[in-house]
Amino acid sequence: MDQVKSSALLLGAHVSIAGGVEQAFARAEAIAATAIQIFTRNASRWQAKPLTQETISAFHAARQQSPVQYVAVHDSYLINLASPDERLRSKSIAAFLDEMQRCAQLGIEDLVMHPGAHVGQGSAAGLKTLVGSFRSIFAAAPEQVRVLVENTAGQGSCLGARFEELAEIFSRLPQGNFGVCFDSCHAFAAGYDLATAEGYAATMAEFERLIGLKQLRLFHLNDSKKPLGARVDRHDHVGKGKIGPAGFLALMRDPRFAALPKIIETPGGENHCHDLENLAFLRGLVDA
């Protein structure tokens, strides 16, 4: 397969919705993004005002006029669908259903989420709780919204650091509309060596064996401030952390993923300076 050119990439960043969700597209244009990730609400609060028809219409109009071809939403950081606390779990289910409904209203297909934390009950019990939460959610969820489960660094009691756990979630929920959001920083911190072409190839072979590459729908391209297997989630600018340029070169030039959207999640900097630098670096890997 011929190497894709950077001009054809679905590439961008997580952008702010300050001033309204429709403002995300102007920020995307400032960094020449063709793919973006947003929140649809304050990610650090449980309560959120419903989307008004005026807001929904403004979002659709701005998207129609934008060169952005792909939009994903990331859910609230407060949600923990694996929580052993029944009150918190119920609150999380309601909040996640609200996130899915907001995606449906805005016409956004993909909702990225972390599998949650077992908070001391153990991984097996945590996965069982998570699967039960998902069963409740999919019984009431809008069908057009796909849930992208993001691999984690395994910090604390967080689930989803190993591909085996993601595979188990999907195998136990055949009725779920699922995909995977693959975060490079999280995978590296969880012990998957992405720092070399060989390590990248081995990681993707393991992913294919356990989950299947067809489940991959989105990449979060973040470098890691922490070393391999540290199980600490600390994003660094692409090519400047412990993963380094070689791993990102292998990923960006992998023809299997040429058409998949790729998003950076590092601080944008003043006047988007860091976003512009990171995206230029990634485009350069493709065109070099």
C-alpha positions as CSV (number, residue, x, y, z in Angstrom):
1,M,0.0,0.0,0.0
2,D,1.3,3.5,-0.9
3,Q,2.2,5.7,2.0
4,V,-0.6,8.2,2.8
5,K,0.3,11.8,2.6
6,S,-0.1,14.1,5.6
7,S,-2.6,16.2,3.8
8,A,-5.0,13.2,3.8
9,L,-4.6,12.4,7.5
10,L,-7.4,12.7,10.1
11,L,-5.2,14.4,12.6
12,G,-5.9,17.0,15.4
13,A,-6.2,17.6,19.1
14,H,-8.6,17.8,22.0
15,V,-9.9,21.3,21.8
16,S,-11.7,23.6,24.2
17,I,-15.5,24.3,24.1
18,A,-15.2,27.5,26.0
19,G,-18.0,29.8,24.9
20,G,-20.0,26.9,23.5
21,V,-19.5,23.6,21.8
22,E,-19.7,25.2,18.4
23,Q,-16.5,27.2,19.2
24,A,-14.5,24.0,18.9
25,F,-14.4,24.2,15.1
26,A,-12.7,27.7,15.0
27,R,-10.0,26.3,17.4
28,A,-9.6,23.3,15.1
29,E,-9.1,25.6,12.1
30,A,-6.4,27.5,14.0
31,I,-4.3,24.3,14.2
32,A,-5.3,23.0,10.8
33,A,-7.0,20.0,12.4
34,T,-9.1,17.5,10.4
35,A,-10.1,15.5,13.5
36,I,-10.9,16.8,17.0
37,Q,-12.0,15.5,20.4
38,I,-14.2,17.6,22.8
39,F,-16.1,17.5,26.0
40,T,-19.8,18.4,25.7
41,R,-20.0,19.5,29.3
42,N,-17.7,20.4,32.2
43,A,-15.7,17.2,32.8
44,S,-15.2,17.9,36.5
45,R,-18.8,18.3,37.5
46,W,-21.7,15.9,37.8
47,Q,-24.4,18.4,36.8
48,A,-24.6,19.7,33.3
49,K,-27.2,22.0,31.6
50,P,-29.1,20.3,28.8
51,L,-28.1,21.2,25.3
52,T,-30.5,23.7,23.9
53,Q,-31.8,23.5,20.3
54,E,-30.0,26.8,19.6
55,T,-26.7,25.2,20.7
56,I,-27.3,22.0,18.8
57,S,-28.1,24.0,15.6
58,A,-25.1,26.2,16.0
59,F,-22.9,23.1,16.4
60,H,-24.3,21.5,13.3
61,A,-23.9,24.7,11.3
62,A,-20.3,25.2,12.4
63,R,-19.4,21.6,11.7
64,Q,-20.9,21.8,8.2
65,Q,-18.6,24.8,7.4
66,S,-15.5,23.3,8.9
67,P,-12.8,21.2,7.3
68,V,-13.0,18.9,10.4
69,Q,-14.1,15.5,9.2
70,Y,-14.1,13.6,12.5
71,V,-15.3,14.5,16.0
72,A,-15.2,12.4,19.2
73,V,-16.3,13.2,22.7
74,H,-14.5,12.3,25.9
75,D,-16.7,11.6,28.8
76,S,-16.5,13.1,32.3
77,Y,-13.6,12.2,34.5
78,L,-16.0,11.6,37.4
79,I,-17.7,8.6,35.9
80,N,-16.7,5.2,37.3
81,L,-18.9,2.4,35.9
82,A,-16.8,-0.2,37.9
83,S,-17.3,1.4,41.3
84,P,-18.3,-0.9,44.1
85,D,-20.2,2.0,45.7
86,E,-23.8,1.5,44.5
87,R,-24.7,5.2,44.8
88,L,-21.6,6.3,42.8
89,R,-22.2,3.6,40.2
90,S,-25.8,4.6,39.7
91,K,-24.8,8.2,39.4
92,S,-22.1,7.2,36.8
93,I,-24.6,5.2,34.7
94,A,-27.0,8.2,34.6
95,A,-24.1,10.6,33.7
96,F,-22.8,8.2,31.0
97,L,-26.3,7.9,29.5
98,D,-26.5,11.7,29.4
99,E,-23.1,11.8,27.7
100,M,-24.4,9.4,25.0
101,Q,-27.6,11.4,24.6
102,R,-25.6,14.6,24.1
103,C,-23.5,12.8,21.4
104,A,-26.7,11.7,19.6
105,Q,-28.1,15.3,19.8
106,L,-24.9,16.7,18.2
107,G,-24.6,13.9,15.7
108,I,-21.3,12.7,17.1
109,E,-20.7,8.9,16.6
110,D,-17.9,8.1,19.1
111,L,-17.8,8.6,22.9
112,V,-14.4,7.8,24.5
113,M,-14.4,6.5,28.1
114,H,-12.0,4.9,30.6
115,P,-13.2,1.5,31.9
116,G,-13.1,2.8,35.5
117,A,-11.4,1.7,38.7
118,H,-12.2,-1.3,40.9
119,V,-11.3,0.7,44.1
120,G,-10.0,-2.3,46.0
121,Q,-12.5,-5.0,45.0
122,G,-10.0,-6.6,42.6
123,S,-9.9,-6.6,38.8
124,A,-12.2,-9.6,38.3
125,A,-14.9,-8.1,40.5
126,G,-14.4,-4.6,38.9
127,L,-14.8,-6.0,35.4
128,K,-18.0,-7.8,36.5
129,T,-19.4,-4.6,37.9
130,L,-18.4,-2.7,34.7
131,V,-20.1,-5.2,32.5
132,G,-23.2,-5.0,34.6
133,S,-23.2,-1.2,34.2
134,F,-22.8,-1.5,30.5
135,R,-25.7,-3.9,30.3
136,S,-27.9,-1.2,32.0
137,I,-26.6,1.5,29.7
138,F,-27.0,-0.3,26.4
139,A,-30.6,-1.2,27.3
140,A,-31.4,2.5,27.2
141,A,-28.6,4.1,25.0
142,P,-29.0,5.7,21.6
143,E,-28.0,3.0,19.1
144,Q,-26.0,5.4,16.8
145,V,-23.4,6.3,19.5
146,R,-20.4,4.0,19.7
147,V,-18.5,3.6,23.0
148,L,-14.7,3.7,22.5
149,V,-13.1,2.1,25.5
150,E,-9.7,3.6,26.1
151,N,-6.8,1.5,27.3
152,T,-5.3,2.9,30.6
153,A,-1.9,3.2,32.2
154,G,-3.1,1.0,35.1
155,Q,-2.6,3.7,37.6
156,G,-4.0,2.9,41.1
157,S,-6.9,0.4,40.6
158,C,-7.8,1.5,37.1
159,L,-9.0,-1.3,34.8
160,G,-8.1,-1.6,31.1
161,A,-4.3,-1.5,31.2
162,R,-4.0,-4.9,29.7
163,F,-5.4,-5.9,26.3
164,E,-6.8,-9.0,28.0
165,E,-9.2,-6.9,30.1
166,L,-10.5,-5.0,27.1
167,A,-11.0,-8.3,25.2
168,E,-13.0,-9.6,28.2
169,I,-15.3,-6.6,28.3
170,F,-16.2,-7.0,24.6
171,S,-16.6,-10.8,24.8
172,R,-19.0,-10.5,27.7
173,L,-21.1,-7.7,26.0
174,P,-21.8,-8.9,22.4
175,Q,-24.8,-6.5,22.4
176,G,-22.5,-3.5,22.9
177,N,-21.7,-1.0,20.2
178,F,-17.9,-0.9,21.0
179,G,-14.6,0.1,19.7
180,V,-11.2,0.9,21.1
181,C,-9.4,4.2,21.6
182,F,-5.7,3.3,21.7
183,D,-3.6,5.8,23.9
184,S,0.1,5.5,23.2
185,C,1.2,7.0,26.5
186,H,-1.2,4.7,28.5
187,A,0.0,1.6,26.6
188,F,3.7,2.4,27.2
189,A,3.1,3.1,30.9
190,A,1.2,-0.2,31.1
191,G,4.2,-2.1,29.8
192,Y,3.8,-2.2,26.1
193,D,7.1,-1.1,24.5
194,L,6.3,1.4,21.8
195,A,9.7,3.0,21.8
196,T,11.1,1.0,18.9
197,A,9.7,-0.3,15.6
198,E,10.1,-3.9,16.9
199,G,8.3,-3.1,20.1
200,Y,5.5,-1.3,18.2
201,A,5.1,-4.3,15.9
202,A,4.9,-6.7,18.8
203,T,2.4,-4.6,20.6
204,M,0.1,-4.4,17.6
205,A,0.4,-8.1,17.0
206,E,-0.7,-8.7,20.6
207,F,-3.6,-6.3,20.2
208,E,-4.6,-8.1,17.0
209,R,-4.4,-11.5,18.7
210,L,-6.4,-10.6,21.7
211,I,-8.9,-8.0,20.4
212,G,-8.6,-7.6,16.7
213,L,-7.5,-4.6,14.7
214,K,-11.0,-4.0,13.4
215,Q,-11.9,-2.8,16.9
216,L,-9.4,0.1,16.7
217,R,-11.3,3.3,15.9
218,L,-9.2,6.2,17.3
219,F,-5.7,6.9,18.4
220,H,-4.6,9.2,21.2
221,L,-1.1,10.1,20.3
222,N,0.7,11.1,23.5
223,D,4.3,10.6,24.6
224,S,5.0,9.5,28.1
225,K,6.9,11.4,30.8
226,K,7.3,8.2,32.8
227,P,9.3,5.1,31.9
228,L,8.0,1.8,30.4
229,G,5.8,-0.1,32.7
230,A,5.6,2.8,35.3
231,R,1.8,2.5,35.4
232,V,1.6,6.3,35.8
233,D,-0.4,8.4,33.4
234,R,1.7,11.5,32.5
235,H,1.4,12.8,28.9
236,D,4.4,14.4,27.2
237,H,4.7,16.1,23.8
238,V,5.0,13.6,20.9
239,G,8.6,12.5,20.3
240,K,9.9,14.3,23.4
241,G,9.1,11.7,26.1
242,K,10.2,8.1,26.9
243,I,8.6,6.7,23.8
244,G,10.5,9.0,21.5
245,P,10.3,9.5,17.7
246,A,10.8,5.9,16.6
247,G,7.5,4.6,18.0
248,F,5.5,7.4,16.5
249,L,7.2,7.0,13.2
250,A,6.2,3.3,13.1
251,L,2.6,4.2,14.0
252,M,2.2,7.1,11.6
253,R,3.6,5.0,8.7
254,D,1.5,1.9,9.4
255,P,-0.8,1.6,6.4
256,R,-3.3,-0.4,8.4
257,F,-4.2,2.7,10.4
258,A,-3.7,5.4,7.7
259,A,-7.4,6.2,7.6
260,L,-8.0,6.2,11.4
261,P,-8.3,9.5,13.3
262,K,-5.4,10.5,15.5
263,I,-5.7,13.0,18.4
264,I,-3.1,14.6,20.6
265,E,-4.0,15.5,24.2
266,T,-1.1,17.6,25.4
267,P,-1.4,21.3,26.6
268,G,-1.9,23.4,23.5
269,G,0.3,26.3,24.7
270,E,0.0,30.0,24.0
271,N,-1.6,30.7,20.7
272,H,-1.7,26.9,20.1
273,C,2.1,26.8,19.9
274,H,2.5,23.3,21.3
275,D,-0.4,21.9,19.3
276,L,1.1,23.3,16.1
277,E,4.5,21.9,16.9
278,N,3.2,18.5,17.8
279,L,1.0,18.2,14.7
280,A,3.8,19.4,12.4
281,F,6.0,16.8,13.9
282,L,3.5,14.0,13.2
283,R,2.8,15.2,9.7
284,G,6.6,15.3,9.1
285,L,6.9,11.7,10.0
286,V,4.5,10.8,7.2
287,D,6.0,13.1,4.6
288,A,9.7,12.5,5.3
